[in-house]
Amino acid sequence: MKKPDPVLELATEHVLRAAANDALRPEIESFFDPSTFTVTYVVHDPATREAAIIDSVLDFEPNSGRTATASSDKVVDYIAKHNLKVTWLLETHAHADHFSAAPYLQEKLGGKIAIGAEITTVQDVFGKLFNAGTAFERDGSQFDVLFEDGDTFTIGQIPVVVMHVPGHTPADIAYVVGDAVFTGDTMFMPDYGTARADFPGGNARKLFRSLRRILSLPPETRLFLCHDYLPKGRTTYVWETTVAAEREGNIHAHDGVSEDEFVQMRDARDATLDMPRLILPAVQVNMRAGHMPPPDDNGVTYLKIPINAV
């Protein structure tokens, strides 16, 4: 007999309440960064104007080692134009494909930087890989808040439930905000499938179970994805779907796909994939909540590239 999942039950209750009450439905604006295929979201409560920013992007040019704020400044401008108050800067996980702009946005707009509590596992693994030394704390203290599975908070008057959805990384979480779920990299649009599970600490079996957990929410639940990549046959980027659409048509995880079938597919597919272009610089920054490593004696900050590391 399947064990009850109280977090899923709570999330389902919130989705159904929001579906029946417009006051509990957030307003959502998306910002797509074509260079990293990343979507940043501003989610706000229309009644109180309180807002959260989810999965922000700091521009980075690896050829020159230069950062810029053009992407995040669009978010700043939107916040100002709509007279919003930022209370949360939320990360779904430590991204491997872009730098987080959370510290920059916090300086400009305020808000608490938050991520899943399992970020400490990521910090331990990558702290060793990058030989970050004892000065690099591996307790998540670079973040203002570490969320556990089932934690709740609010954006204005709109309740939020945190769901731990590991598999892509150990620390992945999804945010259930009213009738909307921000899934991070766990899944993509139905015609593109699901996230890879071969990063350190990733696990295809855990990913399948996380997918089924999200897809056990009501069919009408809105899903907002962290990325979109154009599969063959599609010419327009899309990053919003529903539980029903994913259950019916996700090419990797639609209803009827067994756990073993998924794991076999995911492991075989992941073995053919190159590492993300920015994984080595991005993880060094994002495991620090978007802060750069401390500068060297000459005042310049450096990012490390391990050579032939195991």
C-alpha positions in Angstrom: 0.0 0.0 0.0 1.3 3.4 -1.0 2.3 5.6 1.9 0.5 8.9 2.3 2.4 12.0 1.2 1.3 14.9 3.5 3.3 17.5 1.6 1.7 16.5 -1.7 -1.7 16.5 0.1 -1.0 20.1 1.4 0.2 21.2 -2.1 -2.9 19.7 -3.7 -5.2 21.5 -1.2 -3.5 24.9 -2.0 -3.8 24.3 -5.7 -7.5 23.5 -5.5 -8.2 26.5 -3.2 -6.4 28.8 -5.6 -8.2 27.4 -8.6 -11.5 28.3 -6.9 -10.4 31.7 -5.6 -8.8 34.3 -7.8 -7.3 36.1 -4.8 -5.0 33.1 -4.2 -3.7 33.0 -7.8 -0.4 34.8 -8.4 0.4 37.1 -11.2 3.4 35.8 -13.1 5.8 37.6 -15.5 8.6 35.7 -17.3 11.9 36.8 -18.6 13.6 34.5 -21.1 17.4 34.6 -21.5 18.3 33.1 -24.9 22.0 32.7 -24.3 21.3 30.2 -21.5 17.7 29.2 -22.4 16.7 30.2 -18.8 13.4 31.6 -17.7 13.4 34.0 -14.7 10.0 34.6 -13.0 8.6 37.5 -11.1 5.6 36.1 -9.1 3.5 38.6 -7.1 0.3 38.9 -5.1 -1.9 41.5 -6.8 -3.5 42.5 -3.5 -0.3 43.3 -1.5 2.1 43.8 -4.4 4.6 41.6 -2.6 6.8 39.6 -5.0 9.3 36.8 -5.4 11.9 36.5 -8.1 12.7 32.9 -9.1 15.9 31.6 -10.8 17.4 35.0 -11.8 20.3 35.3 -14.3 23.5 37.3 -14.1 25.0 37.7 -17.6 28.5 36.1 -18.0 30.8 36.0 -21.0 33.2 33.1 -20.6 35.6 34.3 -23.3 36.3 37.5 -21.5 35.4 36.6 -17.9 33.1 39.6 -17.7 29.7 39.7 -16.0 26.9 42.1 -16.7 23.4 42.9 -15.4 21.3 43.5 -18.6 19.1 40.4 -17.9 18.5 41.2 -14.2 18.0 44.9 -14.9 15.0 44.0 -17.0 13.6 42.4 -13.8 14.5 45.5 -11.7 12.7 47.8 -14.2 9.6 45.6 -14.1 9.5 45.6 -10.3 9.8 49.4 -10.3 7.2 49.9 -13.1 4.6 47.8 -11.3 5.4 49.1 -7.8 6.2 45.7 -6.4 8.0 44.9 -3.1 10.4 41.9 -3.4 10.4 39.7 -0.3 12.0 36.6 -1.7 14.8 35.7 -4.1 14.2 32.0 -4.7 16.4 29.4 -6.3 15.1 26.0 -7.4 18.7 24.5 -7.2 22.3 25.4 -7.8 22.3 26.0 -11.5 25.0 24.6 -13.8 24.2 26.7 -16.9 24.0 30.3 -15.6 25.1 32.5 -12.8 22.5 33.6 -10.2 21.9 37.3 -10.0 20.4 37.0 -6.5 23.0 39.1 -4.7 22.7 41.9 -7.2 18.9 41.9 -7.0 19.0 41.7 -3.2 21.2 44.8 -3.2 18.8 46.6 -5.6 15.5 45.3 -4.3 15.9 43.5 -1.0 14.4 40.1 -0.2 15.7 36.9 1.3 17.8 34.5 -0.8 16.5 30.9 -0.4 17.2 27.4 -1.7 16.6 23.8 -0.6 18.4 22.6 2.5 20.2 19.8 0.5 22.4 22.6 -1.0 24.9 21.5 1.7 25.4 18.2 -0.1 26.1 20.1 -3.3 28.5 22.4 -1.4 30.4 19.4 0.0 30.8 17.7 -3.3 31.8 20.8 -5.3 33.8 22.3 -2.5 36.1 19.3 -2.7 36.2 19.4 -6.6 37.2 23.1 -6.6 39.5 22.7 -3.6 37.6 25.7 -2.0 39.4 25.3 1.3 38.2 25.5 4.9 37.2 29.2 4.4 34.3 28.0 2.2 31.4 27.1 4.6 29.5 24.0 3.6 26.5 24.6 5.8 24.4 26.7 3.5 25.1 29.9 5.5 25.6 31.9 2.3 21.8 31.7 1.8 19.3 33.5 4.1 16.9 30.6 4.2 17.2 26.9 3.6 13.9 25.1 2.9 13.0 21.6 3.8 10.4 19.5 2.1 6.9 20.6 3.3 8.0 24.1 4.5 5.5 26.8 3.9 5.7 30.6 3.6 3.8 33.4 1.8 4.2 35.8 -1.0 1.9 38.5 0.3 -1.3 36.6 1.1 -0.6 33.7 -1.3 0.6 30.6 0.4 3.6 28.7 -0.9 4.5 25.0 -0.3 8.0 23.7 -0.8 8.4 20.3 -2.4 11.8 18.5 -2.4 12.2 17.0 -5.9 15.7 15.5 -6.1 17.2 13.6 -9.0 18.6 16.3 -11.3 20.6 17.4 -8.3 20.2 16.5 -4.6 19.0 19.9 -3.8 16.2 20.5 -6.3 13.0 21.9 -5.0 9.7 23.0 -6.6 7.6 26.0 -5.3 3.9 25.5 -5.3 2.5 29.1 -5.4 -1.3 29.1 -5.4 -2.2 27.1 -8.5 1.2 27.4 -10.1 4.3 25.2 -9.6 7.8 26.4 -10.4 9.6 23.1 -11.2 13.1 24.2 -11.8 15.0 21.8 -14.1 13.1 18.7 -13.1 11.0 18.6 -16.2 10.7 20.5 -19.5 7.9 20.9 -22.1 6.2 17.7 -23.1 8.0 17.5 -26.4 11.4 17.9 -24.8 11.1 15.6 -21.8 13.0 15.7 -18.5 16.2 16.9 -16.9 19.4 15.0 -17.0 20.4 13.1 -13.8 24.1 12.5 -14.3 25.5 15.5 -12.3 27.3 14.6 -9.0 24.5 13.5 -6.6 22.0 13.1 -9.4 19.9 10.0 -9.7 17.5 8.9 -12.4 15.4 6.8 -10.1 14.9 9.7 -7.7 14.1 12.0 -10.6 11.3 9.7 -11.8 9.8 9.7 -8.3 10.0 13.5 -8.1 8.3 13.7 -11.5 5.5 11.5 -10.4 5.1 13.5 -7.3 4.7 16.7 -9.2 2.4 15.0 -11.7 0.2 13.8 -8.9 -1.1 17.3 -8.4 -4.5 18.2 -9.9 -4.5 18.1 -13.7 -5.2 21.8 -14.1 -2.1 22.8 -12.1 0.0 25.3 -14.0 3.6 24.3 -14.4 6.3 26.9 -15.1 9.6 25.6 -16.3 13.2 26.9 -15.8 14.3 26.3 -19.4 13.1 25.6 -22.9 15.1 24.2 -25.7 13.6 24.0 -29.2 13.0 20.4 -30.2 12.7 19.5 -33.8 9.4 20.7 -35.2 8.9 23.6 -32.9 10.0 27.2 -33.7 8.8 29.1 -30.6 10.1 28.9 -27.1 7.5 27.9 -24.5 7.8 27.4 -20.8 4.3 27.1 -19.4 2.3 23.8 -19.4 0.0 21.8 -17.1 0.1 18.6 -15.2 -2.5 17.2 -17.6 -0.4 18.0 -20.6 2.8 16.5 -19.1 1.0 13.3 -18.0 -0.4 12.8 -21.4 2.5 13.9 -23.6 5.8 14.1 -21.9 8.1 12.1 -24.2 10.1 10.7 -21.3 7.6 10.5 -18.4 4.0 10.3 -19.6 1.5 8.1 -17.9 2.3 4.4 -18.5 6.1 4.8 -18.4 7.5 2.6 -15.6 10.3 3.6 -13.3 12.7 1.0 -14.7 11.9 2.1 -18.3 12.6 5.7 -17.3 15.8 4.9 -15.5 17.1 2.9 -18.5 16.2 5.7 -20.9 17.6 8.5 -18.8 20.9 6.7 -18.0 21.4 5.8 -21.7 20.6 9.4 -22.8 22.7 11.1 -20.2 25.7 9.0 -21.3 25.6 10.8 -24.7 25.4 14.4 -23.3 28.2 16.9 -23.0 28.6 18.8 -19.8 26.8 22.3 -19.8 29.1 25.0 -21.3 29.1 27.0 -18.0 29.0 24.2 -15.4 32.5 24.8 -13.9 32.2 28.5 -13.5 28.5 28.6 -12.7 28.5 26.0 -9.8 31.4 27.8 -8.1 29.3 30.9 -8.0 25.9 29.4 -7.3 27.0 27.2 -4.5 27.8 30.5 -2.8 24.3 31.9 -3.3 25.5 33.8 -6.4 28.4 35.4 -4.7 31.8 35.3 -6.3 34.7 33.5 -4.6 36.9 35.9 -2.5 39.5 37.9 -4.5 43.1 36.9 -4.5 45.8 39.1 -3.0 45.9 41.3 -6.1 42.2 42.1 -5.7 41.0 40.1 -8.7 38.5 37.3 -8.4 39.3 34.0 -10.1 37.2 30.9 -10.9 39.0 27.5 -11.0 38.9 25.0 -13.8 39.9 21.5 -12.6 42.0 19.6 -15.2 41.5 15.9 -15.5 39.8 15.7 -12.2 38.0 12.5 -11.3 
